[in-house]
Amino acid sequence: MRITASRLLAVLAIGTAAAATAAPALRVVTLAPHLAEIVCAAGGCGELAGVSAYTDYPPQAAKVKRIGDAFAVNLEATLAAQPDLVIAWGGGTSPAAVARLRALGLTVRTIDIRRPDDVADAIERVGRWLGTDATAALAAHAYRARLAALRRRYAQTQPIRVFYQIGTAPAYTVSGRSPLAQALTVCRGTDAFAGLGQLAAPVSAEAVARAAPQAVLYGRDDDAAAIARYWARLPQTPAERFGNLYAVDDDLLARPGPRLLDGIARTCAVLDRARRRLPQFSAPNRAAR
């Protein structure tokens, strides 16, 4: 299965956040899809003057002019958008691109999402940049309340070892430091490759077999038949033995934006189904339903 930039784009997010601008930004360019979602959640959808490739939510943001993608910023298109503020993706937007944009006289701020909690902080920060503090505060409060409720619901659930799979030839996965793996912890999912040195990296079939995942998650747009063939060659792994291979909406789960909670809630339900298929998970240890 071919690994495209858009597939890997969804599993990396690390960087540094910057201080607020001196005056509210009226024209904003975002350099990753989840950044446009954060801007809209903060009340700034109307200020979007340029967005990156693959920006498809909310509908208003999807209609905004594209200015390249997270890995290849079109400088000419960005300048043509005449932004007051460019919001970069820490760990996705290259430092060289950020430096070039700043050299052209543009104000560039960076958003860093490491954990689900950071999304609410990012919404509030963007609200300060745009002068939409009140709207952003309400959105951040609602996000935190829902995240807390999900954590309470699954707090006593028995952990389950999860392999998040991207492709098959080779298979890629994420480390425990990735925002996606951090999201799984809300459901008491533990990353089978938490100790990887990189946020995302290829792993051999032998290493996967040794990790013995109890559940496998993969993107709904991946080749399900190829995934099934991959696991048929690993019949002794718990995930394969008990039929715990699940397609998930990776736009929701892997994009570190406001809809991350939708992805987490759906994934928690999937992992609860996976637990019921494993003989070692007795009824008292299952999540309340």
C-alpha positions, 0 to 999 in steps of 0.5 A: 500500500502506497503511503502518501503525504496526506496519510502521514500528514495526519499523524505528526504534530509537534512544535512551539506555540507563540505569543499573541499578535499585537492587534486582531488579525483580519486575514488569516492563512492556515498551513494544515487542515486542523489549524483551519478547524481551530480557527473556525472553532475560535470564531474566525472562519470568516477571516480565513484568506488561505488554507492548506490542501486537504482542508475539508471541514467545516464547509466554509473553510473548505471553500477557501483558496488553497495555498499549498500543503503542510509540506510545500507552502506556495509562497506566491499564493500565500503572499497573494492572500495578503494575510495579517497572520499565518498559522503554521503547524509545529512539526508539520510546516518546515522551519525553512518555510516558516523562515522564508515566510517571515523573511517576506515580512509576514507574521507567522505563529505556530500551534503545537498540539501534543495532547488532546488537552492542547486543542482547547488551549489552541482555540483560546490562543487563536481567539486572542490572536483574532480578537474573538476571545469570548467565542473561543472561550465558550468553544474551549470550555465545551471541549474541555467538559466533553474530554473530561466526561470521556475520561471519567467514563473510561477511567476504570476500563482495563487497558488494551494494547493497540497498533495504529496501522498506516499502510502495509508495505511497509506498515507505519505506526506512531509512537507514544509521543504522537497526539494520536497515541495520546488520544487513545489513552482517553479510551485506556488504549496503550500504544503497542509501539510507544517507545518508537524514537520517531513520531511515526516510523515503519515497523517490520512484521516481525516487530509487530508480531512481537508487540502482540497487539490486541486491537488494530486500528487503520484509516477508513480510506486504507486498503482493507483487503491489503490490511486483512492479508497483512494480518493473515500472515500473523495468525498468532497475534491476539488482534488477528486471532479474535478478529480485532481489526477496525477501520476508523475515521482518521480525519477525526482521530488523527487531526488534532483539532476540535473534532478530535473528541468525535474521533476519540468517542468513536474509537473508545466504542470500537475498543470496547467492542475489541475488549469483549472479543478477548477472553481475558477481559471479564465483564466487570472490567468492561466500560460502562454502557 
